[in-house]
Amino acid sequence: MSFEHVLVIGAGQMGGGIAQVVAASGRQVSLYDAAPGAVERGLAAMGKSLEKLAEKGGADPADVLGRVSAADDLVAADLMIEAVVEDAAVKANLFHRADELLPPEAVLASNTSSIPISSLAAATSRPDRVIGMHFFNPVPVLKLVEVVRGRETSDETAEAITELAREFGKTPAVANDFPGFVSNRILMPFINEAVWALHDGVADAEAIDTIAKLGFAHPLGPLALADLIGLDTCVAIMNVLREGLENERYAPCPLLEELVAAGKVGRKSGAGFFIYSQ
Ligand SMILES: NC(=O)c1ccc[n+]([C@@H]2O[C@H](COP(=O)([O-])OP(=O)(O)OC[C@H]3O[C@@H](n4cnc5c(N)ncnc54)[C@H](O)[C@@H]3O)[C@@H](O)[C@H]2O)c1
């Protein structure tokens, strides 16, 4: 399997970062987003990130950006990496459309944080070529790719995607297809518990994050990390864990849901648990 042309769907925080990493590896990227202006915003963010990396000896920004083109809709490619909103129905619909439009040998990957890969594979006629390729935020910086094998993902697909992650300069780790996989089975209940601590008045947000940073040697506290991920995404992941693992202990803390309802979804909206200047 060779992946010379990659279609990235979703040009938000993750899709933009994924497009950047794919283009930096020398491959052609088509970037599609359903929201007007989203691809342009994604390209602008990519430009800023590449400038910063170039100051530290990274690739020529113009060269990398020259390999990314905006697409008005899904286009044929060797590989799709889907990074749209964490909503199972929206993703399944995209997988169904991609299955119809992309060549039969193309691999369809999702950057989902939590949604079972087999449920996306079921929307296609090629479940052996459907896989999870879960990058971490910020994509150009963090080294991990959690490769998630669906029930029917073939060995050939899993090996090719694991090797591709290495070619992106990442370290792959393979997980099986459970809600939240490994990363969010561990991380999201930790974040949710930190939100409960704030909700219950155990400490203020600053103190909660200081305790985690200095006490556990985490680079970011759980509340700042939730703001970085996006509180809307955190709620969506908790709901996948709650429904998929059939356990109410994974219910999102009401404070998380209140902030999302108020439009305070974290960094991308300028405010969440903390305030950010855009
Ligand atoms: N934020 C994180 O830290 C993080 C980390 C790993 C994985 N993820 C996963 O990556 C995915 C994207 O998260 P994000 O943080 O980039 O979200 P985001 O809100 O920044 O971006 C999502 C983008 O998807 C677009 N979109 C929505 N529906 C679409 C559709 N039907 N077709 C095309 N585009 C559509 C939106 O317009 C938006 O630009 C989610 O599945 C999330 O769980 C997020």
Ligand as a Chemical Component Dictionary entry (heavy atoms), coordinates in Angstrom:
data_LIG
# 
_chem_comp.id                   LIG 
_chem_comp.type                 NON-POLYMER 
_chem_comp.pdbx_formal_charge   0 
_chem_comp.three_letter_code    LIG 
# 
loop_
_chem_comp_atom.comp_id 
_chem_comp_atom.atom_id 
_chem_comp_atom.alt_atom_id 
_chem_comp_atom.type_symbol 
_chem_comp_atom.charge 
_chem_comp_atom.model_Cartn_x 
_chem_comp_atom.model_Cartn_y 
_chem_comp_atom.model_Cartn_z 
_chem_comp_atom.pdbx_ordinal 
LIG N1  N1  N 0  -9.012  18.311 20.150 1  
LIG C1  C1  C 0  -8.200  17.332 20.487 2  
LIG O1  O1  O 0  -7.320  17.490 21.344 3  
LIG C2  C2  C 0  -8.318  16.004 19.794 4  
LIG C3  C3  C 0  -7.292  15.055 19.961 5  
LIG C4  C4  C 0  -7.374  13.845 19.270 6  
LIG C5  C5  C 0  -8.486  13.584 18.481 7  
LIG N2  N2  N 1  -9.472  14.526 18.362 8  
LIG C6  C6  C 0  -10.610 14.212 17.485 9  
LIG O2  O2  O 0  -10.425 14.895 16.248 10 
LIG C7  C7  C 0  -11.706 15.225 15.688 11 
LIG C8  C8  C 0  -11.745 16.709 15.400 12 
LIG O3  O3  O 0  -11.503 17.432 16.602 13 
LIG P1  P1  P 0  -11.001 18.955 16.570 14 
LIG O4  O4  O 0  -10.516 19.265 17.941 15 
LIG O5  O5  O -1 -10.151 19.184 15.389 16 
LIG O6  O6  O 0  -12.409 19.703 16.342 17 
LIG P2  P2  P 0  -12.668 21.148 15.729 18 
LIG O7  O7  O 0  -13.987 21.592 16.285 19 
LIG O8  O8  O 0  -11.480 22.032 15.899 20 
LIG O9  O9  O 0  -12.814 20.875 14.136 21 
LIG C9  C9  C 0  -13.789 20.039 13.583 22 
LIG C10 C10 C 0  -13.986 20.481 12.126 23 
LIG O10 O10 O 0  -14.841 19.531 11.460 24 
LIG C11 C11 C 0  -15.648 20.243 10.549 25 
LIG N3  N3  N 0  -16.808 19.438 10.210 26 
LIG C12 C12 C 0  -17.869 19.106 10.995 27 
LIG N4  N4  N 0  -18.708 18.306 10.318 28 
LIG C13 C13 C 0  -18.163 18.112 9.076  29 
LIG C14 C14 C 0  -18.563 17.361 7.922  30 
LIG N5  N5  N 0  -19.683 16.644 7.917  31 
LIG N6  N6  N 0  -17.754 17.380 6.835  32 
LIG C15 C15 C 0  -16.617 18.107 6.820  33 
LIG N7  N7  N 0  -16.193 18.845 7.887  34 
LIG C16 C16 C 0  -16.968 18.836 9.001  35 
LIG C17 C17 C 0  -15.984 21.540 11.294 36 
LIG O11 O11 O 0  -16.409 22.562 10.394 37 
LIG C18 C18 C 0  -14.658 21.857 11.979 38 
LIG O12 O12 O 0  -13.858 22.706 11.190 39 
LIG C19 C19 C 0  -12.756 14.718 16.668 40 
LIG O13 O13 O 0  -13.151 13.434 16.282 41 
LIG C20 C20 C 0  -11.971 14.669 17.981 42 
LIG O14 O14 O 0  -12.514 13.760 18.898 43 
LIG C21 C21 C 0  -9.416  15.725 18.984 44 
# 
loop_
_chem_comp_bond.comp_id 
_chem_comp_bond.atom_id_1 
_chem_comp_bond.atom_id_2 
_chem_comp_bond.value_order 
_chem_comp_bond.pdbx_ordinal 
LIG N1  C1  SING 1  
LIG C1  O1  DOUB 2  
LIG C1  C2  SING 3  
LIG C2  C3  SING 4  
LIG C2  C21 DOUB 5  
LIG C3  C4  DOUB 6  
LIG C4  C5  SING 7  
LIG C5  N2  DOUB 8  
LIG N2  C6  SING 9  
LIG N2  C21 SING 10 
LIG C6  O2  SING 11 
LIG C6  C20 SING 12 
LIG O2  C7  SING 13 
LIG C7  C8  SING 14 
LIG C7  C19 SING 15 
LIG C8  O3  SING 16 
LIG O3  P1  SING 17 
LIG P1  O4  DOUB 18 
LIG P1  O5  SING 19 
LIG P1  O6  SING 20 
LIG O6  P2  SING 21 
LIG P2  O7  DOUB 22 
LIG P2  O8  SING 23 
LIG P2  O9  SING 24 
LIG O9  C9  SING 25 
LIG C9  C10 SING 26 
LIG C10 O10 SING 27 
LIG C10 C18 SING 28 
LIG O10 C11 SING 29 
LIG C11 N3  SING 30 
LIG C11 C17 SING 31 
LIG N3  C12 SING 32 
LIG N3  C16 SING 33 
LIG C12 N4  DOUB 34 
LIG N4  C13 SING 35 
LIG C13 C14 SING 36 
LIG C13 C16 DOUB 37 
LIG C14 N5  SING 38 
LIG C14 N6  DOUB 39 
LIG N6  C15 SING 40 
LIG C15 N7  DOUB 41 
LIG N7  C16 SING 42 
LIG C17 O11 SING 43 
LIG C17 C18 SING 44 
LIG C18 O12 SING 45 
LIG C19 O13 SING 46 
LIG C19 C20 SING 47 
LIG C20 O14 SING 48 
# 
